[in-house]
Amino acid sequence: MNENILPEPFQCDECQAGMLRLRFITYFTWLGEELITVPNFPAWICDVCGRREYDEKSISWLTMLLNPNAGKPTGRKTASRRATPRAASRPSAES
């Protein structure tokens, strides 16, 4: 299978005349007061009106990476362990 084949274009909902085609662009976004640029970001761009729709998976991935808590431990709570199980939870020998 050839991995260089792009997905089929589809009609633009904005202008109804153009076709949205997958392109790889430089995506710009602000993170606080810093401008973040992401090269080779997938976007569907209309060849007539220029409308852009961004790939949902890629936006989710980027949002996760730009999250200020990314890479930090989640701080899981540990359950306290009992020294011995309760008598009521033990199976009876008569069963």
N, C-alpha and C positions, 0 to 999 in steps of 0.2 A: 504494500500500500504506500502511495506517495504522500508524505507528510506535508509537502509544500502546496497542496491544493487548498484554496480558501473556500469557506462556505459560500453557498449561493447567495447573491444579493436579493433583497426584497423591497417592495414598493414603500416609499416614504409616506408616512401618515400625515406629515405636515403639508407638503406641497402637492402630493398625489401625482407628480410628474416625474420625479427622480427615483433613483434606486439607492437604497442604503447598501454600502459595500464595506466589508471589513478592511480596516486600515490600522496600521500601528503608528501611533502618534506620540508626542511628548505631552503627558498629562500634567497640568499645573493645579495645585491646591494650596490653601493656606493652613498652616498648623500653628495656631496662636498668631504670633507676629512673624513667623518664618514662612517663606515661599518654598514649597516642596515641588520638585520636578521629577517625573517618572518617565524615563525614555521607553520606547517600544511598548506603549500601553494600548491594548486592543480597544477600538472604537468603531462603531458603525456610522459612516458619514454619507450623507446624501450628496450625490454628484450634481444636483441642481441647486438646492437651497442651502446646503451646507449644514443641515441639522445633524447633531451628534447624539448618538445613544451609546452609553458605555456598557461594556460587558458586565453583567451582574456579579458573576463569580470573581472577576478581577477587582471590582469595587469592594466587595466583601473582604477579599484578601488584603487589599490595600488598607482598608479601615482597621483590620486586625493588626497589621504591622505598625500603623501610626498611632494605635492606642497607647496612651501613656503608661499603661500597666503591662504592656507586652513584655514578655520575658521575665516578669517578676513572679515569685511564688504566689500561689493562690491563697495561702494561709488556711489550709484545711484544719478543721477541728478534729481532734482525736477523741474517740470515745474512751471513757474510763473502763478498764477491764475489771471484772470481778475475780476474786481469788478462787472461788468455787461456784459452779452453777447452782441455781436455786433447786431445791428438792422437787418442786412442782414441775420443773421442766425436764426432769430425768424420766426416761421411759421406765415403766414398771416391769418387774421381772415376770409378772403373771400374764403379760400380753402375748 
